[in-house]
């Protein structure tokens, strides 16, 4: 019975665990998935984005961001800020209206939902009677005007959302003021636009979809002017002085109308089809911005010729003789203009065009010649090419950091130098304690380097591996395929590119040594590139080597894709990471594991056929090892078709999953979420005690046969300087773990530095361990004599780690999907194990060593294993005794793509994809926490302030 008894709880350890571990989902990095609405307030200088899943996100200055989620998870259709207030209203596709406020709590601002409301009609009325199509927050800040499909305009009191029935503007009331021969009842169906007069808040402009436009006097409850358009109306916009307004239409035209006191039915001043005379698409939104030089900025969405350019997503800017149609690779959701903030100014003086497309945010500088784009400090389009892998590096040395930034700055010379124009709020979060990099590999063969130190995930540098290879794409192809004299004057903007020239270019593994500046990347077609950082452009030959992993074994024939063709002769590379050697695996299968040891100048790589070791200093292959079992015919079929179908299924799963990302968010200092996690863990401990102090009976794990799975697949590679042959001499070694539960250990002989170029590196297989349960090996780790993980290469040389203890005996930790097992070295005898699947019924998907520091004292920290399971739980397991410390639910078990994309950091944080374009950041540590902390102060409002102009995204002049 003794083996069933559970040891008692240690109160001291329990207190220490509370000082070390705390789970928080802190911030979402990247671009919101499936955006559906856009809003902007010049008063606060904040931008709001709504999504199809019901999320709403506010952004200001870098580091200033807020997030909320509608409980209904319905699509956000419209966002409108209340003038001169820290409030906004959202309209959802279920016809509900929601009032949100920015409130201060605990020294920082929070976004909270205050009220919700659904407009209801009289009993028996059709749904169209109250289906809201247009929303106008009045400058009085007291009411909302709601236009509907039926033509009625309801007035709703704020903040109570009480309908003021006596102020409803009905179609019948409008028709009474208009001559019968000009329109009929159908002319007043579906309110398309509502706009307040910029100089007279007692007048609003009502636009109906059939072309009728009415200027309505709110005080006298009557129509003062009516304007008869001949085409279906799309939108309206007031000019600054209120003497004219612009209407845009379904046929691709826009019309300028005068507003005078003596003519109640004015004729249009001008009607223009900018891309006529052939049939054009609708202009769905328009701005007319005045300037000091007399030439207005006319900015509109759509209007392209239907036959030739009907599939383009464009926004056109016309200023005098200049005209450009900005061409986006994804659908335009909405846009707004940032212009002068002084309401008393005579001119609009626009400075920036902000466009929300379906896959990216683009900001255009209207002040600089050529109208260049502005480099965004946040809302990066992570998925400009589909993300295929990621790699995190903590605590980057300053010199390497500056060199990467310098290389990236040379790539950004085409961007505007304009400061980021959306700069509301104040970031009050402490400065990041260290410099962190997140590297993402992409389908198009690029690697992007992101500053992951703080709340804003900012692109520092982009590396492309395409130049090494010959592909179908011409590197001289210009995105702007049209010449200067072509019409329409289209110009490609944005970074989102959903197409890959060759899927074999896709990056599958990345390994960066932060001390030496060496970088290794591996791809879909068996290519392994080793690079070094160069501060200048260079032209050189990339050395090639082949690694035949099948070792000429008979009976095996590769049926997959061919290897990539390489360029002959010197290749020119821009400043940054430049490849100097290419190792091509044969067969050219996906590289499944990668390790780099920059001190020994060695790179190891593995595929579904085996693994190899390459000396990148002598540019010589050291050895290859075939891991194929006779039953592994699947390894020879080629992964490319499976990769494609997997990617497709992941995208489909992203579309299917609707997550309550905010409600499940555990924020420190929030509404008790952190305490709820602690309570859940306390309940877990209490339940364990109530089980009569008995350990659960373990599930029986059946040993797998070699035929049960794809056994030769190399899952992990690991370099270690340890005792492999005997206990008196340590030596460099390479360890490899496979899908069939086999661990290979090779003893390496690396010549000393003075003879490094003269003598070859030699390798000899020293050990082969076969796990009895044959579960895939996902992690290998060597612990020194103090049971501490061995330091990274060159870490000791840079005085950032203590030298490992080489006096005591070392231990080998092998992590399979089903269990953790510790062996003594060099005998490789079993010492300790933790059976995860037998006890928990789950499997290990990701594992890493993380350092956890105490939040109470700087003197204590410990290394533990952070483990992600196939159920989406994160478990922290102590080293070296393999005791479960705590468990947190993190990712939904159905979110296979999120689990597969998870990456841990060295200090107890992590990232995983919640959509193709967004990383969720989480923290397991009490000490390392990166989350938004910001404040929005409401500017002073003077009595003579009024809203200058509103468009579909609330573009009022800022009040100061």
Secondary structure, DSSP 4 states (H G I P E B T S, - for coil): -GGGBPPPP-HHHHHHHHHHEEEEEEEEEE--TTEEEEEEETTTTEEEEEETTSEEEEE-STT-EEEEE-TT-PPEEEEEEPTTSSEEEEEETTSEEEEEEEEEETTEEEEEEEEEEE---STT--GGGT-EEEEEE-TTSSEEEEEETTS-EEEEETTTTEE-GGG-B-HHHHHHTS-TTT--GGGG-SEEEEEE-SS-TTEEEEEETTSEEEEEETTTTEEEEEEE-SS-EEEEEE-TTSSEEEEEETTS-EEEEE--SS-SSPPEEEEE-TT-SS-B--EEEEEEE--TTSPPEEEEEE--BHHHHTT-EEEEEEETTEEEEEEESS-EEEEEEE----TT-SS----EEEEEESS-EEEEESSSTT-PBBPPSS---TTSS-EEEEEEE-S--HHHHHHHHHHHHHHTTTSB-PPPS---SEE-SPPPSS--EEEEEETTSEEEEEE-SSSS-EEEEEEE-GGGEE-SS-TT--S--S-TT-SS-EEE-SS-----S-GGG-EEEEEE-TTT-EEEEEETTSEEEEEEEESS-EEEPPEEEEEETTTT-TT----SPPPPEEPPS-EEE-SEEEEEEEEEEES-PPP-EEEEETTTTEEEEE-SSEEEEEETTTTEEEEEEE---TT-GGGGS-SHHHHHHHHHHHHHHHHH----TTTT---TTSSSHHHHHHHHHHHHHHHHHHTTTBPPPPPPPPPPPTTSS-TT-EEEEEEEEE-SS-SS--EEEEEEEETTSEEEEEEEEPPPGGGTTTS--EEEEEEEEE-TT-PPEEEEEEE-TTS-BPPPTTTTTTTSSPPP--SSPPEEEEEESSEEEEEETTTTEEEEEEEHHHHHS--EEEEEEEEEE-SS-TT-EEEEEEEEETTSEEEEEETTT--EEEEEE-S-TT-HHHHHH-EE-TTSEEEEEEETTEEEEEEEESS------EE-PPPP--TT-------TT--PPPP-
